[in-house]
Amino acid sequence: MSKHFLVVGASSGIGYDIARQLLAEGHQVWTASRNQPDLPTHHTPWDVTTPIPEALLSALPTELHGVVYAPGTINLKPFHRFTEEEWLYDFRVNVWGAANLLQQLLKPLKASKGSSVVLFSTVAATTGMPFHASIASAKAGVEGLARSLAAEWAVQQIRVNVIAPSLTDTPLAAKLLSSDDKREAAGKRHPLGRVGSTQELADAALFLLSDKSTWITGQVMGIDGGMSTLKP
């Protein structure tokens, strides 16, 4: 059965692969991002640090079976060098953008009588890593938001879960993987010996959006090559 999904941040990386796979399964997909993805979706331009365009809300169907919020940031530096603007930007992209959107989507999510919300965190939110203070704080906020909404919306049959990846080969991480030496060093930090792919993260998201996960809510799923739980 064809369903309706909104993917925010679908112009590249993990969000793009999620939207692509949903389309391949025959679903209708609405997207929102600063750049339009090279996909046959119903697209509305939106920078998530700005107010939600009315054009996006009016374009959405009356029933939404799932929402993916995939925007993220990577700003790594010593704690004392972060500026107020950088802290606020990370918070706006990762937490406020998601909260702002989901406040507007309760009605169509409720109307589908069994919908799924997928947000993205990071392994650094629960595994202490140097130079990650801003993003770890923001993504920990995402996890708190998800657990609270999962509890509040469970009675309305809206599931809310989080995927927490480690370093994944996306355009956002390009500087961290810009040479063979950097890629090899990054891979060695993971028990499975490599960084993740966008396809692997998209597969996890598709599972959480599907009818195969209808008894899963309020969870943070670590898709991280063993980084959060294993010591190689």
mmCIF file of the C-alpha atoms, coordinates in Angstrom:
data_MODEL
# 
_entry.id   MODEL 
# 
loop_
_atom_site.group_PDB 
_atom_site.id 
_atom_site.type_symbol 
_atom_site.label_atom_id 
_atom_site.label_alt_id 
_atom_site.label_comp_id 
_atom_site.label_asym_id 
_atom_site.label_entity_id 
_atom_site.label_seq_id 
_atom_site.pdbx_PDB_ins_code 
_atom_site.Cartn_x 
_atom_site.Cartn_y 
_atom_site.Cartn_z 
_atom_site.occupancy 
_atom_site.B_iso_or_equiv 
_atom_site.pdbx_formal_charge 
_atom_site.auth_seq_id 
_atom_site.auth_comp_id 
_atom_site.auth_asym_id 
_atom_site.auth_atom_id 
_atom_site.pdbx_PDB_model_num 
ATOM 1   C CA . MET A 1 1   ? 0.000  0.000  0.000  1.00 0.00 ? 1   MET A CA 1 
ATOM 2   C CA . SER A 1 2   ? 1.324  3.425  -0.937 1.00 0.00 ? 2   SER A CA 1 
ATOM 3   C CA . LYS A 1 3   ? 1.877  5.683  2.074  1.00 0.00 ? 3   LYS A CA 1 
ATOM 4   C CA . HIS A 1 4   ? 2.720  9.344  2.611  1.00 0.00 ? 4   HIS A CA 1 
ATOM 5   C CA . PHE A 1 5   ? 6.095  10.421 4.036  1.00 0.00 ? 5   PHE A CA 1 
ATOM 6   C CA . LEU A 1 6   ? 7.870  13.708 4.673  1.00 0.00 ? 6   LEU A CA 1 
ATOM 7   C CA . VAL A 1 7   ? 11.667 13.701 4.636  1.00 0.00 ? 7   VAL A CA 1 
ATOM 8   C CA . VAL A 1 8   ? 13.419 16.859 5.794  1.00 0.00 ? 8   VAL A CA 1 
ATOM 9   C CA . GLY A 1 9   ? 17.039 17.111 4.720  1.00 0.00 ? 9   GLY A CA 1 
ATOM 10  C CA . ALA A 1 10  ? 16.685 14.932 1.633  1.00 0.00 ? 10  ALA A CA 1 
ATOM 11  C CA . SER A 1 11  ? 18.962 16.856 -0.710 1.00 0.00 ? 11  SER A CA 1 
ATOM 12  C CA . SER A 1 12  ? 21.983 14.661 0.093  1.00 0.00 ? 12  SER A CA 1 
ATOM 13  C CA . GLY A 1 13  ? 23.404 12.048 2.426  1.00 0.00 ? 13  GLY A CA 1 
ATOM 14  C CA . ILE A 1 14  ? 21.218 9.885  4.631  1.00 0.00 ? 14  ILE A CA 1 
ATOM 15  C CA . GLY A 1 15  ? 18.027 11.857 3.965  1.00 0.00 ? 15  GLY A CA 1 
ATOM 16  C CA . TYR A 1 16  ? 18.482 11.469 0.227  1.00 0.00 ? 16  TYR A CA 1 
ATOM 17  C CA . ASP A 1 17  ? 18.854 7.691  0.482  1.00 0.00 ? 17  ASP A CA 1 
ATOM 18  C CA . ILE A 1 18  ? 15.779 7.469  2.719  1.00 0.00 ? 18  ILE A CA 1 
ATOM 19  C CA . ALA A 1 19  ? 13.659 9.423  0.239  1.00 0.00 ? 19  ALA A CA 1 
ATOM 20  C CA . ARG A 1 20  ? 15.034 7.407  -2.667 1.00 0.00 ? 20  ARG A CA 1 
ATOM 21  C CA . GLN A 1 21  ? 14.191 4.093  -1.000 1.00 0.00 ? 21  GLN A CA 1 
ATOM 22  C CA . LEU A 1 22  ? 10.691 5.231  -0.040 1.00 0.00 ? 22  LEU A CA 1 
ATOM 23  C CA . LEU A 1 23  ? 10.044 6.179  -3.653 1.00 0.00 ? 23  LEU A CA 1 
ATOM 24  C CA . ALA A 1 24  ? 11.413 2.824  -4.827 1.00 0.00 ? 24  ALA A CA 1 
ATOM 25  C CA . GLU A 1 25  ? 8.885  1.102  -2.551 1.00 0.00 ? 25  GLU A CA 1 
ATOM 26  C CA . GLY A 1 26  ? 6.069  2.987  -4.275 1.00 0.00 ? 26  GLY A CA 1 
ATOM 27  C CA . HIS A 1 27  ? 5.315  5.575  -1.596 1.00 0.00 ? 27  HIS A CA 1 
ATOM 28  C CA . GLN A 1 28  ? 4.550  9.262  -2.089 1.00 0.00 ? 28  GLN A CA 1 
ATOM 29  C CA . VAL A 1 29  ? 7.281  11.451 -0.647 1.00 0.00 ? 29  VAL A CA 1 
ATOM 30  C CA . TRP A 1 30  ? 7.307  15.115 0.275  1.00 0.00 ? 30  TRP A CA 1 
ATOM 31  C CA . THR A 1 31  ? 10.711 16.709 0.890  1.00 0.00 ? 31  THR A CA 1 
ATOM 32  C CA . ALA A 1 32  ? 12.001 19.933 2.402  1.00 0.00 ? 32  ALA A CA 1 
ATOM 33  C CA . SER A 1 33  ? 15.576 21.189 2.325  1.00 0.00 ? 33  SER A CA 1 
ATOM 34  C CA . ARG A 1 34  ? 17.600 24.154 1.131  1.00 0.00 ? 34  ARG A CA 1 
ATOM 35  C CA . ASN A 1 35  ? 18.352 22.400 -2.163 1.00 0.00 ? 35  ASN A CA 1 
ATOM 36  C CA . GLN A 1 36  ? 15.965 20.277 -4.200 1.00 0.00 ? 36  GLN A CA 1 
ATOM 37  C CA . PRO A 1 37  ? 16.919 16.602 -4.379 1.00 0.00 ? 37  PRO A CA 1 
ATOM 38  C CA . ASP A 1 38  ? 17.311 14.955 -7.759 1.00 0.00 ? 38  ASP A CA 1 
ATOM 39  C CA . LEU A 1 39  ? 14.259 12.838 -7.029 1.00 0.00 ? 39  LEU A CA 1 
ATOM 40  C CA . PRO A 1 40  ? 10.581 12.931 -8.109 1.00 0.00 ? 40  PRO A CA 1 
ATOM 41  C CA . THR A 1 41  ? 9.283  14.223 -4.779 1.00 0.00 ? 41  THR A CA 1 
ATOM 42  C CA . HIS A 1 42  ? 6.897  17.005 -3.797 1.00 0.00 ? 42  HIS A CA 1 
ATOM 43  C CA . HIS A 1 43  ? 9.574  19.510 -2.761 1.00 0.00 ? 43  HIS A CA 1 
ATOM 44  C CA . THR A 1 44  ? 9.458  22.757 -0.803 1.00 0.00 ? 44  THR A CA 1 
ATOM 45  C CA . PRO A 1 45  ? 12.621 24.800 -0.142 1.00 0.00 ? 45  PRO A CA 1 
ATOM 46  C CA . TRP A 1 46  ? 13.275 25.282 3.585  1.00 0.00 ? 46  TRP A CA 1 
ATOM 47  C CA . ASP A 1 47  ? 16.251 26.272 5.689  1.00 0.00 ? 47  ASP A CA 1 
ATOM 48  C CA . VAL A 1 48  ? 15.389 24.671 9.045  1.00 0.00 ? 48  VAL A CA 1 
ATOM 49  C CA . THR A 1 49  ? 16.814 27.633 10.992 1.00 0.00 ? 49  THR A CA 1 
ATOM 50  C CA . THR A 1 50  ? 14.002 29.789 9.564  1.00 0.00 ? 50  THR A CA 1 
ATOM 51  C CA . PRO A 1 51  ? 10.231 29.666 10.103 1.00 0.00 ? 51  PRO A CA 1 
ATOM 52  C CA . ILE A 1 52  ? 8.390  26.827 8.385  1.00 0.00 ? 52  ILE A CA 1 
ATOM 53  C CA . PRO A 1 53  ? 7.096  27.979 5.000  1.00 0.00 ? 53  PRO A CA 1 
ATOM 54  C CA . GLU A 1 54  ? 3.327  27.999 4.742  1.00 0.00 ? 54  GLU A CA 1 
ATOM 55  C CA . ALA A 1 55  ? 3.819  26.455 1.320  1.00 0.00 ? 55  ALA A CA 1 
ATOM 56  C CA . LEU A 1 56  ? 5.238  23.322 2.954  1.00 0.00 ? 56  LEU A CA 1 
ATOM 57  C CA . LEU A 1 57  ? 2.411  22.905 5.445  1.00 0.00 ? 57  LEU A CA 1 
ATOM 58  C CA . SER A 1 58  ? -0.254 23.524 2.815  1.00 0.00 ? 58  SER A CA 1 
ATOM 59  C CA . ALA A 1 59  ? 1.362  21.044 0.399  1.00 0.00 ? 59  ALA A CA 1 
ATOM 60  C CA . LEU A 1 60  ? 1.280  18.134 2.830  1.00 0.00 ? 60  LEU A CA 1 
ATOM 61  C CA . PRO A 1 61  ? -1.521 15.549 2.676  1.00 0.00 ? 61  PRO A CA 1 
ATOM 62  C CA . THR A 1 62  ? -4.126 15.268 5.413  1.00 0.00 ? 62  THR A CA 1 
ATOM 63  C CA . GLU A 1 63  ? -2.575 11.955 6.490  1.00 0.00 ? 63  GLU A CA 1 
ATOM 64  C CA . LEU A 1 64  ? 1.142  11.429 7.096  1.00 0.00 ? 64  LEU A CA 1 
ATOM 65  C CA . HIS A 1 65  ? 2.404  7.929  7.794  1.00 0.00 ? 65  HIS A CA 1 
ATOM 66  C CA . GLY A 1 66  ? 5.911  9.001  8.643  1.00 0.00 ? 66  GLY A CA 1 
ATOM 67  C CA . VAL A 1 67  ? 8.279  11.915 9.127  1.00 0.00 ? 67  VAL A CA 1 
ATOM 68  C CA . VAL A 1 68  ? 12.065 11.849 8.963  1.00 0.00 ? 68  VAL A CA 1 
ATOM 69  C CA . TYR A 1 69  ? 14.074 14.808 10.224 1.00 0.00 ? 69  TYR A CA 1 
ATOM 70  C CA . ALA A 1 70  ? 17.635 14.315 8.982  1.00 0.00 ? 70  ALA A CA 1 
ATOM 71  C CA . PRO A 1 71  ? 19.439 17.699 9.092  1.00 0.00 ? 71  PRO A CA 1 
ATOM 72  C CA . GLY A 1 72  ? 22.598 17.797 11.163 1.00 0.00 ? 72  GLY A CA 1 
ATOM 73  C CA . THR A 1 73  ? 25.798 19.687 11.865 1.00 0.00 ? 73  THR A CA 1 
ATOM 74  C CA . ILE A 1 74  ? 29.434 18.801 12.447 1.00 0.00 ? 74  ILE A CA 1 
ATOM 75  C CA . ASN A 1 75  ? 31.417 21.520 14.198 1.00 0.00 ? 75  ASN A CA 1 
ATOM 76  C CA . LEU A 1 76  ? 34.325 20.025 16.126 1.00 0.00 ? 76  LEU A CA 1 
ATOM 77  C CA . LYS A 1 77  ? 36.693 22.176 18.152 1.00 0.00 ? 77  LYS A CA 1 
ATOM 78  C CA . PRO A 1 78  ? 37.978 22.639 21.723 1.00 0.00 ? 78  PRO A CA 1 
ATOM 79  C CA . PHE A 1 79  ? 35.197 23.574 24.121 1.00 0.00 ? 79  PHE A CA 1 
ATOM 80  C CA . HIS A 1 80  ? 36.611 27.002 24.976 1.00 0.00 ? 80  HIS A CA 1 
ATOM 81  C CA . ARG A 1 81  ? 36.585 28.054 21.318 1.00 0.00 ? 81  ARG A CA 1 
ATOM 82  C CA . PHE A 1 82  ? 32.852 27.607 20.676 1.00 0.00 ? 82  PHE A CA 1 
ATOM 83  C CA . THR A 1 83  ? 30.986 30.875 20.243 1.00 0.00 ? 83  THR A CA 1 
ATOM 84  C CA . GLU A 1 84  ? 27.443 31.615 21.349 1.00 0.00 ? 84  GLU A CA 1 
ATOM 85  C CA . GLU A 1 85  ? 26.387 31.778 17.709 1.00 0.00 ? 85  GLU A CA 1 
ATOM 86  C CA . GLU A 1 86  ? 27.783 28.295 17.070 1.00 0.00 ? 86  GLU A CA 1 
ATOM 87  C CA . TRP A 1 87  ? 25.994 26.816 20.082 1.00 0.00 ? 87  TRP A CA 1 
ATOM 88  C CA . LEU A 1 88  ? 22.709 28.384 19.037 1.00 0.00 ? 88  LEU A CA 1 
ATOM 89  C CA . TYR A 1 89  ? 23.110 27.317 15.407 1.00 0.00 ? 89  TYR A CA 1 
ATOM 90  C CA . ASP A 1 90  ? 23.682 23.666 16.382 1.00 0.00 ? 90  ASP A CA 1 
ATOM 91  C CA . PHE A 1 91  ? 20.649 23.805 18.651 1.00 0.00 ? 91  PHE A CA 1 
ATOM 92  C CA . ARG A 1 92  ? 18.428 25.423 16.016 1.00 0.00 ? 92  ARG A CA 1 
ATOM 93  C CA . VAL A 1 93  ? 19.337 22.951 13.277 1.00 0.00 ? 93  VAL A CA 1 
ATOM 94  C CA . ASN A 1 94  ? 19.194 19.796 15.363 1.00 0.00 ? 94  ASN A CA 1 
ATOM 95  C CA . VAL A 1 95  ? 16.590 20.406 18.078 1.00 0.00 ? 95  VAL A CA 1 
ATOM 96  C CA . TRP A 1 96  ? 14.466 23.440 17.370 1.00 0.00 ? 96  TRP A CA 1 
ATOM 97  C CA . GLY A 1 97  ? 14.000 22.642 13.690 1.00 0.00 ? 97  GLY A CA 1 
ATOM 98  C CA . ALA A 1 98  ? 12.623 19.213 14.597 1.00 0.00 ? 98  ALA A CA 1 
ATOM 99  C CA . ALA A 1 99  ? 10.448 20.476 17.464 1.00 0.00 ? 99  ALA A CA 1 
ATOM 100 C CA . ASN A 1 100 ? 9.120  23.382 15.416 1.00 0.00 ? 100 ASN A CA 1 
ATOM 101 C CA . LEU A 1 101 ? 8.116  21.067 12.578 1.00 0.00 ? 101 LEU A CA 1 
ATOM 102 C CA . LEU A 1 102 ? 6.589  18.321 14.693 1.00 0.00 ? 102 LEU A CA 1 
ATOM 103 C CA . GLN A 1 103 ? 4.401  20.816 16.537 1.00 0.00 ? 103 GLN A CA 1 
ATOM 104 C CA . GLN A 1 104 ? 2.737  21.513 13.197 1.00 0.00 ? 104 GLN A CA 1 
ATOM 105 C CA . LEU A 1 105 ? 2.349  17.886 12.140 1.00 0.00 ? 105 LEU A CA 1 
ATOM 106 C CA . LEU A 1 106 ? 0.407  16.315 14.995 1.00 0.00 ? 106 LEU A CA 1 
ATOM 107 C CA . LYS A 1 107 ? -2.896 16.399 13.108 1.00 0.00 ? 107 LYS A CA 1 
ATOM 108 C CA . PRO A 1 108 ? -1.751 14.595 9.907  1.00 0.00 ? 108 PRO A CA 1 
ATOM 109 C CA . LEU A 1 109 ? 0.368  12.137 11.909 1.00 0.00 ? 109 LEU A CA 1 
ATOM 110 C CA . LYS A 1 110 ? -2.601 11.338 14.143 1.00 0.00 ? 110 LYS A CA 1 
ATOM 111 C CA . ALA A 1 111 ? -4.927 10.990 11.155 1.00 0.00 ? 111 ALA A CA 1 
ATOM 112 C CA . SER A 1 112 ? -2.991 8.012  9.750  1.00 0.00 ? 112 SER A CA 1 
ATOM 113 C CA . LYS A 1 113 ? -3.746 5.968  12.913 1.00 0.00 ? 113 LYS A CA 1 
ATOM 114 C CA . GLY A 1 114 ? -0.276 4.488  13.142 1.00 0.00 ? 114 GLY A CA 1 
ATOM 115 C CA . SER A 1 115 ? 2.562  6.776  12.094 1.00 0.00 ? 115 SER A CA 1 
ATOM 116 C CA . SER A 1 116 ? 6.295  6.888  12.729 1.00 0.00 ? 116 SER A CA 1 
ATOM 117 C CA . VAL A 1 117 ? 8.725  9.735  13.395 1.00 0.00 ? 117 VAL A CA 1 
ATOM 118 C CA . VAL A 1 118 ? 12.455 9.166  12.937 1.00 0.00 ? 118 VAL A CA 1 
ATOM 119 C CA . LEU A 1 119 ? 14.988 11.671 14.270 1.00 0.00 ? 119 LEU A CA 1 
ATOM 120 C CA . PHE A 1 120 ? 18.788 11.571 14.168 1.00 0.00 ? 120 PHE A CA 1 
ATOM 121 C CA . SER A 1 121 ? 21.257 11.870 17.024 1.00 0.00 ? 121 SER A CA 1 
ATOM 122 C CA . THR A 1 122 ? 24.930 10.880 17.267 1.00 0.00 ? 122 THR A CA 1 
ATOM 123 C CA . VAL A 1 123 ? 27.009 8.344  19.157 1.00 0.00 ? 123 VAL A CA 1 
ATOM 124 C CA . ALA A 1 124 ? 28.713 11.348 20.792 1.00 0.00 ? 124 ALA A CA 1 
ATOM 125 C CA . ALA A 1 125 ? 25.526 12.181 22.729 1.00 0.00 ? 125 ALA A CA 1 
ATOM 126 C CA . THR A 1 126 ? 26.099 9.216  25.062 1.00 0.00 ? 126 THR A CA 1 
ATOM 127 C CA . THR A 1 127 ? 29.765 8.343  24.451 1.00 0.00 ? 127 THR A CA 1 
ATOM 128 C CA . GLY A 1 128 ? 32.058 11.120 25.614 1.00 0.00 ? 128 GLY A CA 1 
ATOM 129 C CA . MET A 1 129 ? 34.249 12.355 22.772 1.00 0.00 ? 129 MET A CA 1 
ATOM 130 C CA . PRO A 1 130 ? 36.578 15.358 22.838 1.00 0.00 ? 130 PRO A CA 1 
ATOM 131 C CA . PHE A 1 131 ? 35.732 18.416 20.731 1.00 0.00 ? 131 PHE A CA 1 
ATOM 132 C CA . HIS A 1 132 ? 32.068 17.363 20.389 1.00 0.00 ? 132 HIS A CA 1 
ATOM 133 C CA . ALA A 1 133 ? 30.581 19.551 23.137 1.00 0.00 ? 133 ALA A CA 1 
ATOM 134 C CA . SER A 1 134 ? 28.175 21.542 20.985 1.00 0.00 ? 134 SER A CA 1 
ATOM 135 C CA . ILE A 1 135 ? 26.859 18.780 18.742 1.00 0.00 ? 135 ILE A CA 1 
ATOM 136 C CA . ALA A 1 136 ? 26.721 16.256 21.599 1.00 0.00 ? 136 ALA A CA 1 
ATOM 137 C CA . SER A 1 137 ? 24.639 18.692 23.646 1.00 0.00 ? 137 SER A CA 1 
ATOM 138 C CA . ALA A 1 138 ? 22.280 19.416 20.773 1.00 0.00 ? 138 ALA A CA 1 
ATOM 139 C CA . LYS A 1 139 ? 21.803 15.770 19.848 1.00 0.00 ? 139 LYS A CA 1 
ATOM 140 C CA . ALA A 1 140 ? 21.230 14.821 23.488 1.00 0.00 ? 140 ALA A CA 1 
ATOM 141 C CA . GLY A 1 141 ? 18.374 17.319 23.264 1.00 0.00 ? 141 GLY A CA 1 
ATOM 142 C CA . VAL A 1 142 ? 17.044 15.434 20.245 1.00 0.00 ? 142 VAL A CA 1 
ATOM 143 C CA . GLU A 1 143 ? 17.031 12.204 22.249 1.00 0.00 ? 143 GLU A CA 1 
ATOM 144 C CA . GLY A 1 144 ? 15.198 13.869 25.130 1.00 0.00 ? 144 GLY A CA 1 
ATOM 145 C CA . LEU A 1 145 ? 12.654 15.369 22.743 1.00 0.00 ? 145 LEU A CA 1 
ATOM 146 C CA . ALA A 1 146 ? 12.038 11.985 21.143 1.00 0.00 ? 146 ALA A CA 1 
ATOM 147 C CA . ARG A 1 147 ? 11.499 10.142 24.418 1.00 0.00 ? 147 ARG A CA 1 
ATOM 148 C CA . SER A 1 148 ? 9.104  12.795 25.680 1.00 0.00 ? 148 SER A CA 1 
ATOM 149 C CA . LEU A 1 149 ? 7.091  12.845 22.448 1.00 0.00 ? 149 LEU A CA 1 
ATOM 150 C CA . ALA A 1 150 ? 7.040  9.050  22.301 1.00 0.00 ? 150 ALA A CA 1 
ATOM 151 C CA . ALA A 1 151 ? 5.423  8.997  25.747 1.00 0.00 ? 151 ALA A CA 1 
ATOM 152 C CA . GLU A 1 152 ? 3.020  11.833 24.981 1.00 0.00 ? 152 GLU A CA 1 
ATOM 153 C CA . TRP A 1 153 ? 1.958  10.582 21.550 1.00 0.00 ? 153 TRP A CA 1 
ATOM 154 C CA . ALA A 1 154 ? 1.795  6.840  22.227 1.00 0.00 ? 154 ALA A CA 1 
ATOM 155 C CA . VAL A 1 155 ? -1.912 7.046  23.012 1.00 0.00 ? 155 VAL A CA 1 
ATOM 156 C CA . GLN A 1 156 ? -2.394 8.480  19.521 1.00 0.00 ? 156 GLN A CA 1 
ATOM 157 C CA . GLN A 1 157 ? -0.442 5.626  17.934 1.00 0.00 ? 157 GLN A CA 1 
ATOM 158 C CA . ILE A 1 158 ? 2.430  7.872  16.840 1.00 0.00 ? 158 ILE A CA 1 
ATOM 159 C CA . ARG A 1 159 ? 5.808  6.228  17.328 1.00 0.00 ? 159 ARG A CA 1 
ATOM 160 C CA . VAL A 1 160 ? 8.945  8.341  17.824 1.00 0.00 ? 160 VAL A CA 1 
ATOM 161 C CA . ASN A 1 161 ? 12.433 6.849  17.598 1.00 0.00 ? 161 ASN A CA 1 
ATOM 162 C CA . VAL A 1 162 ? 16.002 8.038  17.113 1.00 0.00 ? 162 VAL A CA 1 
ATOM 163 C CA . ILE A 1 163 ? 18.908 6.700  15.097 1.00 0.00 ? 163 ILE A CA 1 
ATOM 164 C CA . ALA A 1 164 ? 22.315 7.526  16.577 1.00 0.00 ? 164 ALA A CA 1 
ATOM 165 C CA . PRO A 1 165 ? 25.074 6.934  14.030 1.00 0.00 ? 165 PRO A CA 1 
ATOM 166 C CA . SER A 1 166 ? 28.797 7.203  14.357 1.00 0.00 ? 166 SER A CA 1 
ATOM 167 C CA . LEU A 1 167 ? 30.842 8.725  11.544 1.00 0.00 ? 167 LEU A CA 1 
ATOM 168 C CA . THR A 1 168 ? 29.080 8.092  8.233  1.00 0.00 ? 168 THR A CA 1 
ATOM 169 C CA . ASP A 1 169 ? 30.307 8.768  4.708  1.00 0.00 ? 169 ASP A CA 1 
ATOM 170 C CA . THR A 1 170 ? 28.147 11.790 3.893  1.00 0.00 ? 170 THR A CA 1 
ATOM 171 C CA . PRO A 1 171 ? 28.855 15.204 2.338  1.00 0.00 ? 171 PRO A CA 1 
ATOM 172 C CA . LEU A 1 172 ? 28.608 16.664 5.864  1.00 0.00 ? 172 LEU A CA 1 
ATOM 173 C CA . ALA A 1 173 ? 31.557 14.493 6.947  1.00 0.00 ? 173 ALA A CA 1 
ATOM 174 C CA . ALA A 1 174 ? 33.634 15.074 3.813  1.00 0.00 ? 174 ALA A CA 1 
ATOM 175 C CA . LYS A 1 175 ? 36.393 17.017 5.589  1.00 0.00 ? 175 LYS A CA 1 
ATOM 176 C CA . LEU A 1 176 ? 36.818 14.214 8.128  1.00 0.00 ? 176 LEU A CA 1 
ATOM 177 C CA . LEU A 1 177 ? 37.207 11.629 5.343  1.00 0.00 ? 177 LEU A CA 1 
ATOM 178 C CA . SER A 1 178 ? 39.065 13.722 2.778  1.00 0.00 ? 178 SER A CA 1 
ATOM 179 C CA . SER A 1 179 ? 42.079 11.410 2.398  1.00 0.00 ? 179 SER A CA 1 
ATOM 180 C CA . ASP A 1 180 ? 42.833 7.706  2.519  1.00 0.00 ? 180 ASP A CA 1 
ATOM 181 C CA . ASP A 1 181 ? 44.770 8.198  5.758  1.00 0.00 ? 181 ASP A CA 1 
ATOM 182 C CA . LYS A 1 182 ? 41.880 10.006 7.428  1.00 0.00 ? 182 LYS A CA 1 
ATOM 183 C CA . ARG A 1 183 ? 39.407 7.374  6.262  1.00 0.00 ? 183 ARG A CA 1 
ATOM 184 C CA . GLU A 1 184 ? 41.625 4.553  7.505  1.00 0.00 ? 184 GLU A CA 1 
ATOM 185 C CA . ALA A 1 185 ? 42.152 6.206  10.892 1.00 0.00 ? 185 ALA A CA 1 
ATOM 186 C CA . ALA A 1 186 ? 38.408 6.857  11.263 1.00 0.00 ? 186 ALA A CA 1 
ATOM 187 C CA . GLY A 1 187 ? 37.629 3.255  10.379 1.00 0.00 ? 187 GLY A CA 1 
ATOM 188 C CA . LYS A 1 188 ? 40.066 1.900  12.951 1.00 0.00 ? 188 LYS A CA 1 
ATOM 189 C CA . ARG A 1 189 ? 38.210 3.721  15.732 1.00 0.00 ? 189 ARG A CA 1 
ATOM 190 C CA . HIS A 1 190 ? 35.205 1.474  15.114 1.00 0.00 ? 190 HIS A CA 1 
ATOM 191 C CA . PRO A 1 191 ? 35.081 -2.166 16.251 1.00 0.00 ? 191 PRO A CA 1 
ATOM 192 C CA . LEU A 1 192 ? 33.871 -3.186 12.776 1.00 0.00 ? 192 LEU A CA 1 
ATOM 193 C CA . GLY A 1 193 ? 36.847 -1.431 11.238 1.00 0.00 ? 193 GLY A CA 1 
ATOM 194 C CA . ARG A 1 194 ? 35.135 1.104  8.966  1.00 0.00 ? 194 ARG A CA 1 
ATOM 195 C CA . VAL A 1 195 ? 32.828 4.101  8.876  1.00 0.00 ? 195 VAL A CA 1 
ATOM 196 C CA . GLY A 1 196 ? 29.157 3.750  8.037  1.00 0.00 ? 196 GLY A CA 1 
ATOM 197 C CA . SER A 1 197 ? 27.382 4.278  4.732  1.00 0.00 ? 197 SER A CA 1 
ATOM 198 C CA . THR A 1 198 ? 24.281 6.309  4.000  1.00 0.00 ? 198 THR A CA 1 
ATOM 199 C CA . GLN A 1 199 ? 22.602 3.143  2.732  1.00 0.00 ? 199 GLN A CA 1 
ATOM 200 C CA . GLU A 1 200 ? 23.061 1.410  6.102  1.00 0.00 ? 200 GLU A CA 1 
ATOM 201 C CA . LEU A 1 201 ? 21.524 4.332  7.962  1.00 0.00 ? 201 LEU A CA 1 
ATOM 202 C CA . ALA A 1 202 ? 18.687 4.583  5.451  1.00 0.00 ? 202 ALA A CA 1 
ATOM 203 C CA . ASP A 1 203 ? 17.944 0.868  5.890  1.00 0.00 ? 203 ASP A CA 1 
ATOM 204 C CA . ALA A 1 204 ? 17.542 1.409  9.636  1.00 0.00 ? 204 ALA A CA 1 
ATOM 205 C CA . ALA A 1 205 ? 15.242 4.373  9.062  1.00 0.00 ? 205 ALA A CA 1 
ATOM 206 C CA . LEU A 1 206 ? 13.123 2.425  6.580  1.00 0.00 ? 206 LEU A CA 1 
ATOM 207 C CA . PHE A 1 207 ? 12.694 -0.311 9.186  1.00 0.00 ? 207 PHE A CA 1 
ATOM 208 C CA . LEU A 1 208 ? 11.505 2.199  11.793 1.00 0.00 ? 208 LEU A CA 1 
ATOM 209 C CA . LEU A 1 209 ? 9.083  3.724  9.273  1.00 0.00 ? 209 LEU A CA 1 
ATOM 210 C CA . SER A 1 210 ? 7.693  0.344  8.258  1.00 0.00 ? 210 SER A CA 1 
ATOM 211 C CA . ASP A 1 211 ? 4.996  -1.918 9.658  1.00 0.00 ? 211 ASP A CA 1 
ATOM 212 C CA . LYS A 1 212 ? 7.787  -4.245 10.834 1.00 0.00 ? 212 LYS A CA 1 
ATOM 213 C CA . SER A 1 213 ? 8.506  -1.929 13.776 1.00 0.00 ? 213 SER A CA 1 
ATOM 214 C CA . THR A 1 214 ? 5.018  -1.135 15.054 1.00 0.00 ? 214 THR A CA 1 
ATOM 215 C CA . TRP A 1 215 ? 5.883  -2.098 18.669 1.00 0.00 ? 215 TRP A CA 1 
ATOM 216 C CA . ILE A 1 216 ? 8.997  0.078  18.843 1.00 0.00 ? 216 ILE A CA 1 
ATOM 217 C CA . THR A 1 217 ? 8.836  3.593  20.255 1.00 0.00 ? 217 THR A CA 1 
ATOM 218 C CA . GLY A 1 218 ? 10.920 5.845  22.472 1.00 0.00 ? 218 GLY A CA 1 
ATOM 219 C CA . GLN A 1 219 ? 14.136 4.094  21.467 1.00 0.00 ? 219 GLN A CA 1 
ATOM 220 C CA . VAL A 1 220 ? 17.578 5.359  20.502 1.00 0.00 ? 220 VAL A CA 1 
ATOM 221 C CA . MET A 1 221 ? 19.044 2.901  18.012 1.00 0.00 ? 221 MET A CA 1 
ATOM 222 C CA . GLY A 1 222 ? 22.832 2.959  17.820 1.00 0.00 ? 222 GLY A CA 1 
ATOM 223 C CA . ILE A 1 223 ? 23.881 2.277  14.215 1.00 0.00 ? 223 ILE A CA 1 
ATOM 224 C CA . ASP A 1 224 ? 27.557 2.932  14.839 1.00 0.00 ? 224 ASP A CA 1 
ATOM 225 C CA . GLY A 1 225 ? 29.778 -0.015 13.985 1.00 0.00 ? 225 GLY A CA 1 
ATOM 226 C CA . GLY A 1 226 ? 29.900 -0.952 17.672 1.00 0.00 ? 226 GLY A CA 1 
ATOM 227 C CA . MET A 1 227 ? 31.406 2.372  18.718 1.00 0.00 ? 227 MET A CA 1 
ATOM 228 C CA . SER A 1 228 ? 28.991 3.048  21.607 1.00 0.00 ? 228 SER A CA 1 
ATOM 229 C CA . THR A 1 229 ? 29.112 -0.357 23.292 1.00 0.00 ? 229 THR A CA 1 
ATOM 230 C CA . LEU A 1 230 ? 32.249 -2.255 22.299 1.00 0.00 ? 230 LEU A CA 1 
ATOM 231 C CA . LYS A 1 231 ? 35.948 -1.800 22.946 1.00 0.00 ? 231 LYS A CA 1 
ATOM 232 C CA . PRO A 1 232 ? 37.997 -3.446 20.205 1.00 0.00 ? 232 PRO A CA 1 
# 
